[in-house]
Amino acid sequence: MQRPEAANQRIILSPETAISFLDLGTLLDKGLKNSGYDYKIKLRSVSNWLLGIVSWFNSEAKSTLPFTKRPNHTFDNSRSRVILGIEYKRTPAELVLETALSLI
């Protein structure tokens, strides 16, 4: 809002790759245990075909489909780097764990 060159631009503030739900759960499970917390995070995997069938009847299942396995979503955050001068210093894994710890 303070830089005129950012006017009327859509700028993605995100790491360049997405994290799957299973990877996210694994990361939180290991990270919290290493930080001394004794949370039990159940890590389960569901086949995409089964989730696809369930998604016909359940909107929550449908919304999770893009994030279930290894998402191939990539984001171009070059505008945030060039226009806004943002330098991403932490990895997505570090940010997720820091957020979880701050919420605890």
Buried (B, 14 or more C-beta within 10 A) or exposed (E): EEEEEBEEEEBEEBBEEBBBBBBBBBBBBEBBEEEEEEEEEEEEEBEEEEBBEBBEEEEEBBEBEEBBBEBEEEEEBEBBEEBBEEEBEEEBBEBBBEEBEEEE
